[in-house]
Amino acid sequence: MAESVPISSNKQRSADSTVQPAKRPVGVGVGVGVDSQPIAHSAAALDRVAFMSTDLYGWLECRPQPGRYGTEHALWEPFSELRHLHWARDYMSWSALFDVRSVEPVRALFPERGAPVDISDTVRREADDFEGHSHSWFSWRELSAVDWDAPCTDGPSRYWVRRWSRTREGSLAPDGLAALPDELYDSAVAQFGEGNIAPSRWPADGELLLGNEVYRPVVPAYRDLVPADGPWQPVWNVMGTLAELHGEDNVRLVVWFGG
């Protein structure tokens, strides 16, 4: 695995670059949910982060498999800017992958590793010219080894709940993660107590109803925050194809963030 080095123009992240928890213990966070639809937020949370958006930048890099094209020591080459494959401001997945815009402690998979020492010239110039933060990278082999069903928090989430929707047959079906709707704050106080609004403080079998939906505590898995059919799917598809051609260790994604 290649070593990492800090990008030369990487300035220390300002205190405002990460969302701080709002006074309410739930409903904080901006981004898209597991179905790429906007997550419900409290008005206070939206006001807090309205002018604090963060953007993701990066490149896919590839190098020929040793021996291919007559070279034994192939260099990394830029393949595609990330923006051609991924453009969603998907804070949920960024927290799980890179610990960026996290609203609670998450065991991120590839947090701020710096840049590979053998990064291609094109990508290094672009990263150097951009005063970004949280530079990181991972290879296709590393991504392929991820256990997507493993929990990414140490216990029930303080912010997210599992939303269940009523089917036509009357049964409940899981419908992704959501922030607890504002309409249920009073219900949480009434049912679980004033200091137990956060889902992590509910009993294991606790739940709240809103119309045809039921909200329950959840210990999110990585696939909840980074679903296979979510905004990252085009990136994974291209990286997988390149890995089949050049090898799992010869394809990687290099990223950094702005804002």
C-alpha positions, -999 to +999 in steps of 0.1 A: +000+000+000+013+034-009+024+058+018+006+091+024+019+126+027+001+159+035-007+182+006+016+212+007-012+238+006-035+220+030-043+246+057-056+237+091-093+232+090-113+260+105-135+254+135-165+261+113-158+235+087-175+208+107-211+209+117-215+213+155-244+196+171-274+219+176-290+223+209-316+198+200-301+163+201-317+151+169-325+164+135-291+178+127-273+172+094-277+181+058-273+158+029-290+130+011-304+098+026-299+062+016-323+067-013-306+099-024-335+119-013-332+149+011-332+139+047-357+157+069-342+184+091-353+207+119-355+244+110-328+252+136-304+227+119-311+242+085-304+277+097-272+266+113-256+250+082-272+270+055-239+289+049-215+262+058-218+238+028-189+215+020-179+202-014-159+171-025-132+171-051-109+144-064-097+121-091-097+085-100-061+073-107-050+042-124-017+026-134-011-003-158-006-037-144+032-045-142+044-059-175+016-044-195+027-019-222+063-031-217+069-015-184+076-030-150+074+002-130+043+020-143+034+054-128+000+065-116-020+083-142-051+105-138-082+088-152-112+109-144-122+138-122-146+127-095-171+153-105-179+134-137-191+105-116-202+119-083-216+153-076-241+148-047-234+167-015-238+135+004-228+142+040-240+109+053-216+089+031-188+114+036-190+108+074-187+071+070-159+072+044-138+102+055-152+115+088-162+148+071-194+165+081-201+139+108-229+147+132-218+121+157-188+098+163-184+074+134-157+049+127-148+063+093-131+040+068-105+063+053-102+094+074-077+121+064-049+099+052-032+127+033-022+121-003-003+091-017+034+098-020+033+086-056+003+107-066+002+116-103+015+151-112-019+163-125-037+154-093-010+168-071-010+201-089-048+204-086-048+194-049-019+219-043-037+247-060-068+242-040-068+252-003-087+222+008-088+199+038-093+163+048-072+148+019-075+111+017-075+082-007-082+044-009-075+017-034-101-006-049-086-035-029-092-016+003-127-007-007-135-043-017-124-055+017-149-033+036-176-052+056-205-030+046-228-048+072-205-039+101-217-011+125-201+023+120-210+036+154-204+022+189-241+020+197-275+033+187-273+065+167-279+098+186-292+114+154-306+088+130-335+065+133-346+036+111-378+046+093-403+018+086-432+024+062-466+006+062-472-015+031-505-021+015-507-055+032-503-038+065-468-050+074-438-027+080-409-025+056-376-007+063-373+026+044-338+038+051-324+062+077-340+096+087-335+123+112-363+123+137-391+145+124-398+177+144-434+166+149-422+137+171-401+157+196-431+161+220-440+124+215-404+114+225-406+135+256-440+121+266-430+085+260-393+084+270-388+115+292-375+150+289-338+139+288-344+110+264-353+127+231-322+114+214-329+079+198-298+065+215-315+070+248-347+052+239-352+016+251-342-011+226-378-017+217-388+020+217-406+034+187-426+064+176-454+065+151-462+093+126-490+085+101-480+053+083-444+055+094-427+040+124-393+053+138-370+031+158-335+033+172-307+020+149-271+011+150-262+021+114-241-001+092-217+013+067-242+003+039-268+025+055-247+056+050-230+044+018-257+023+000-246+003-030-272+019-052-266+054-039-246+084-053-213+064-052-225+036-075-210+051-107-177+056-090-177+020-077-187+007-112-158+025-129-132+015-103-144-021-105-140-022-142-105-006-141-095-031-114-106-060-136-082-047-163-053-035-142-055-051-108-071-042-075-040-024-062-037-003-094-069+017-091-076+043-064-096+074-055-079+105-042-101+131-026-101+164-007-128+188+006-135+225+004-157+246+027 
